Amino acid sequence: MNNSRALPDWLDGFMQFTENTEPPDRYRRWVGISTIAAVLQRKCFVRMGMETFYPNLYIVLVGPPACRKGTAMKPGFLLLDRLGISLIADNITREALVKRMGSINHTSIDPLTGKPIMHASVSIWSPEFAVFLGFRNQEFMSVLCDWYDCAKRWKYETKNSGSDEIIGVWVNLLGATTPKLLHTMMPSEAISGGLTSRIVFVHEFAKGKTVIFPVHSDPELNLFEDLANDLEKIHLLQGEFRYTEGWISLYSDWYRKSDSSPPILGDVRFDDYLGRRQVQLIKLSQVLCASRSDSMILTQEDLSRAIAILDDVEKNMGTVFSGMGKSDLAELIPQVLGWLRTRGTSSLRDLMKNFYHDADVQTMERVLRSLKIQGAVRMDHKQSGIDVTYILGEEKGGQG
């Protein structure tokens, strides 16, 4: 624990504060992660060789309507708004966003030289990500791709108004959308590479739980104040994160294993994401270090926790685009998978009762065979019929 803070770990405190709400745990956890990233901004970084990595993340919550995506995002928004962090709303054009960033002149101090450093750090907080991104707006997607790597200077040429320049690019993104809208707004040729390979998709199929009358007790309100105060202290951090020998050793082992045996996400369209997976881990490791301490020392425990959290979210990530394709089953397969995910086990009879409008017995059997081949379900033949059990991601451990 850092003695200057009220909480031993900010992310743990955020999870505790939001416990009495309906969003799934993964949504709440990644909103907390994005909130920490939003206050670190471009003034914090880690160097590895000639590369510099900043703690900005592109995170998109994906789930059906009423999955409580907006509910999950609200506490993070309230905390950032209270600190006066620059937030970008849904309804903004690419040109307006470029001009907005060009007008931002945050200043931090280089701890080595003592000289001021200018940066345009913003967080996009978009409960309606489809509205923000627009319909198949590949030019906007290309801009977001460019910004992910946090260039020192970025220039935007316009036909009639000259050019706009952004000094010290840093963009952190948290969005939310439904699978259907995601498939609609992204052209098939944009999937796998480009923007989607830089996004951590947090995919859930239903709300986490039912909370009849959500109220905050006095201890929870006090916890919110502690979160706000500690987040302000995290916002004061600046400079370089250093890593310990333990962090280097674990990272090296993980990288070799990840490179030779990448996780099976169930969709070849995530191959480019896997190629950038180590960048996500380095960014996430910085966020988790800042969550627990002002030390800016990346430890083996920080990296181990980051690995567990990334492994956990990847369990469902491969299903994000499973409804896209030419197969006549492309739309039905993710619907059945989501239904099974929320129930764990179902009889074939109950599946047919729920999907009788969409599939006959032969079609449902084809869907289940496809899911079985993918390793998403197990089918048990019993005297009373067939039981189908959701098993996707069971081979991985918890999120830490």
Residue pairs with C-beta under 8 A, 6 or more apart in sequence:
1 8
1 9
1 292
1 293
2 292
2 293
2 294
2 295
4 233
4 294
5 230
5 233
5 294
6 226
6 229
6 230
7 13
7 226
7 227
7 230
8 292
9 291
9 292
10 32
10 36
10 227
10 230
10 231
10 234
10 290
10 291
10 292
11 29
11 32
11 33
11 36
11 288
11 291
12 291
13 223
13 226
13 227
13 230
14 28
14 31
14 32
14 35
14 75
14 227
15 25
15 28
15 29
15 32
16 223
17 75
17 220
17 223
17 224
17 227
18 28
18 32
18 72
18 75
20 211
20 214
20 215
20 216
20 220
21 28
21 68
21 71
21 72
21 211
21 214
22 68
22 71
22 207
22 208
22 209
22 210
22 211
22 214
23 67
23 68
23 69
23 71
23 72
23 207
23 208
24 63
24 67
24 68
24 72
24 204
24 206
24 207
24 208
25 208
25 399
26 202
26 204
26 312
26 313
26 316
26 399
27 61
27 63
27 67
27 68
27 69
27 72
27 202
27 204
27 208
28 72
28 208
29 309
29 399
30 59
30 61
30 174
30 200
30 202
30 313
31 61
31 72
31 73
31 75
31 76
31 174
32 76
33 57
33 59
33 284
33 287
33 288
33 309
34 57
34 59
34 76
34 123
34 172
34 173
34 174
35 76
35 79
35 80
35 231
36 55
36 231
36 234
36 287
36 290
36 291
37 55
37 56
37 57
37 123
37 172
37 283
37 287
38 76
38 80
38 85
38 87
38 123
38 172
39 80
39 83
39 85
39 231
39 232
39 234
39 235
40 55
40 234
40 235
40 237
40 286
40 287
40 290
41 106
41 108
41 119
41 121
41 170
41 172
42 54
42 56
42 106
42 108
42 119
42 120
42 121
42 150
42 168
42 169
42 170
43 106
43 108
43 117
43 119
43 121
43 237
43 238
43 239
44 54
44 55
44 237
44 238
44 239
44 240
44 241
44 286
44 290
44 296
45 52
45 53
45 54
45 55
45 240
45 241
45 286
46 52
46 53
46 240
46 241
46 242
46 243
46 282
46 285
46 286
46 298
47 53
47 240
48 282
52 150
53 279
53 282
53 283
53 286
54 150
54 170
54 283
55 283
55 286
55 287
55 290
56 148
56 150
56 170
56 171
56 172
56 173
56 283
57 172
57 173
57 200
57 280
57 283
57 284
57 287
58 144
58 148
58 172
58 173
58 195
58 198
58 199
58 200
59 173
59 174
59 175
59 199
59 200
59 202
60 129
60 173
60 174
60 175
60 176
60 177
60 182
60 199
60 200
60 201
60 202
61 69
61 72
61 73
61 174
61 175
61 176
61 177
61 202
61 204
62 176
62 177
62 178
62 179
62 182
62 201
62 202
62 203
62 204
62 320
63 69
63 178
63 179
63 203
63 204
63 205
63 206
64 178
64 179
64 205
64 206
64 338
65 178
66 207
67 204
67 205
67 206
67 207
68 207
68 208
69 127
69 176
69 177
70 127
70 176
72 176
73 125
73 127
73 174
73 176
75 224
76 125
76 174
77 87
77 125
79 227
79 228
79 231
80 87
80 123
80 125
81 87
82 228
83 228
83 231
83 232
83 235
85 123
85 235
86 104
86 121
86 122
86 123
87 122
87 123
87 124
87 125
88 97
88 100
88 122
88 123
88 124
88 125
88 126
89 125
89 126
90 126
90 127
90 128
90 129
90 131
90 132
91 131
91 132
92 100
92 132
94 137
94 139
94 140
94 143
95 158
98 143
98 156
98 164
98 166
99 164
100 122
101 120
101 122
101 166
101 169
101 171
102 120
102 164
102 165
102 166
104 120
104 121
104 122
105 118
105 120
105 167
106 118
106 119
106 120
106 121
106 168
107 116
107 117
107 118
107 119
108 116
108 117
108 119
108 238
109 115
109 116
109 117
109 238
110 116
110 117
111 238
111 239
111 240
117 168
118 167
118 168
119 167
119 168
119 169
119 170
120 166
120 167
120 168
120 169
120 170
121 168
121 170
121 171
121 172
122 170
122 171
122 172
123 171
123 172
123 173
123 174
124 132
124 171
124 172
124 173
124 174
124 175
125 174
126 132
126 173
126 174
126 175
126 176
127 175
127 176
128 176
128 177
129 175
129 176
129 177
129 181
129 182
130 177
130 181
130 182
130 184
130 185
132 175
133 140
133 141
133 175
133 185
133 186
134 140
134 185
135 184
135 185
136 185
136 186
136 187
136 190
137 185
138 187
138 190
141 186
141 190
141 194
141 195
142 194
142 195
143 156
144 171
144 173
144 195
144 198
145 194
145 195
145 198
146 154
146 169
147 154
147 169
147 170
147 171
148 171
148 198
150 168
150 169
150 170
150 171
151 169
152 167
152 168
152 169
153 165
153 166
153 167
153 169
154 165
154 166
154 169
155 163
155 164
155 165
155 166
156 163
156 164
156 165
156 166
157 163
158 164
173 199
177 185
179 203
179 320
179 323
179 334
180 323
182 320
182 321
183 321
183 323
183 324
186 195
186 196
188 324
190 196
191 269
191 321
191 324
192 268
192 269
192 270
192 271
192 272
192 273
193 272
194 272
196 269
196 272
196 273
197 270
197 272
197 273
197 275
197 276
198 273
198 276
199 273
200 280
200 310
200 313
200 317
201 313
201 317
201 320
202 313
202 316
202 317
203 316
203 317
203 319
203 320
204 316
205 316
205 337
205 338
205 339
205 341
205 342
206 338
206 341
206 342
216 224
233 294
234 290
234 291
234 294
237 290
237 294
237 296
239 296
240 296
241 286
241 289
241 296
241 297
241 298
242 296
242 297
242 298
243 251
243 297
243 298
244 297
244 298
244 299
244 300
246 299
246 300
247 285
247 298
247 299
247 300
247 302
247 303
249 300
250 300
250 303
250 304
250 307
251 281
251 303
254 281
254 303
254 307
255 278
258 274
258 277
258 278
262 274
262 277
263 274
263 311
263 314
263 396
264 318
264 375
265 273
265 274
265 314
265 317
265 318
266 318
266 319
266 322
266 374
266 375
266 376
266 392
267 318
267 319
267 320
267 321
267 322
269 321
270 317
270 318
273 317
277 310
280 310
281 303
281 306
281 307
281 310
284 306
284 309
284 310
285 298
285 302
285 303
285 306
286 298
288 302
288 305
288 306
288 309
289 295
289 296
289 297
289 298
289 299
289 302
290 296
292 302
304 400
305 400
307 400
308 397
308 398
308 399
308 400
309 399
309 400
311 396
311 397
311 399
312 396
312 398
312 399
312 400
313 399
314 393
314 396
315 392
315 393
315 396
316 341
316 392
316 393
319 334
319 337
319 338
319 376
319 392
322 330
322 333
322 334
322 337
323 330
323 331
323 333
323 334
323 335
324 330
327 333
329 363
329 366
329 367
329 370
332 355
332 358
332 359
332 363
332 367
333 367
333 370
333 371
335 355
335 358
336 351
336 355
336 364
336 367
336 368
336 371
337 371
337 376
337 377
337 390
337 392
339 346
339 351
339 354
339 355
340 346
340 351
340 371
340 377
340 388
340 389
340 390
341 390
341 392
343 390
344 389
344 390
345 387
345 388
345 389
345 390
346 387
346 388
347 384
347 385
347 386
347 387
347 388
348 364
348 368
348 385
348 386
348 387
348 388
349 385
351 364
351 388
352 359
352 361
352 364
355 364
359 367
368 377
368 379
368 388
371 377
372 378
372 379
374 392
375 391
375 392
376 390
376 391
376 392
377 388
377 389
377 390
377 391
377 392
378 388
378 389
378 391
379 386
379 387
379 388
379 389
380 386
380 387
380 388
380 389
